[in-house]
């Protein structure tokens, strides 16, 4: 027979007190398990956040980076050939100029 009177627990001996402590622990652990299962149910019922729609998509970012790299290359060629090399900047973009450069590098003479 269980009672809620703490004075009777003291008078019942150490074995009975140990048993009552274990029962209290079991009750607490059962309550905690139920709380965690309730929390899990709440997490499942929560809606997932909507996927973020990018204004500037990643594929477009890559295209922009490659275009900017190409423009930087062209500007660098024109600056190097026109300003540093004392030529006309537009000549750096001509095919005949690059054929001449390749012939010099490979050792072919015209």
N, C-alpha and C positions, 0 to 999 in steps of 0.2 A: 504494500500500500504506500503510495507516494504522497508526500505532503509538501507543502510549500513553506513550512515552518523551518527556519534555519537552526533553531535550537534542537530540534529532534535529530537533524543530521549530525550534529556534534555528538550527541549521546549514542549514536548507533555504531560507532567504531570506525576505524580507519578503512577497513575493506569496503564498507557501505559507502563511505565518503568518496573513495576512489571510483566506485561504480557510478555514483551520481555525477562526478566530474566528467567521466567518459560519456555519459548520456547527454550532458550539456554540450560537450564538444561535438557530438554527433548531430545534435539539433542545430548548432550553429553552422556546421559544415553543410547540412542539408539546406539551410536557409541560404547560404552563400551559393550553393550549386543552383538553386532555383533562381536566385538573382542573376547569376551569370547566364543561365539559359534564357531568362527574360531579356537580358541585354543583347544576347545573340539574335533573338527574334526581332528586337527593335532595329538592330543593324541591318538585318535582312530586308526589313520593310522600308528602310530609308531608301529614297530614290537616289540613283547614281547621278552625279552632276553631268550636265550636258557637255558634250565635246565642244571644245573651243574652236570656233571658226576663225581662221586666220584671214586677215584682210590682205596680207602680202604673203601668199603661199610659198612654201619652201622651194618648189621647183622654179618659181619665178625669181626667187632670190638667187638661185644658182645661175640662171640665165643672165641676170643683171650683173653678177660678179664676173662671168666670163666676158660679157660685152665690155665692162669697164677695164678688164685686163687687156683686152684687144686694143681698146682706145689708148690705154697707157703705153702699150708697145708701139703703136703707130706714132703717137706724140713723141716718144723717146727717140724713135728712128729719125723723125723729121728734125728734132732739135739737134741730135748728134750730127747728122749729115749737113744740115743747113747752117747752124750756128758754130759748132765746134769744127766742122770740116770745111767751112767756107764754100759750100755749094748751095744750090737752090734747094729749099726744104721739100718741094714737091718732087724733086728728082729721086728722093729716097724711096718713093712709092712706085717707081717705074721698074718694069721687068728687066730692061736692058742693064740697069744699074746692078741688080742682083746677079744677073748672069756674069757680068764683069767681075764682081766680088767673088763668086764661086770659082771662076776661072783662075783668079789670082790665088785663092786658097788651095785649090787642087793642083796648081802648077801648070795648067794648060795655058799656052800663050796663043794669042790670035795672030 
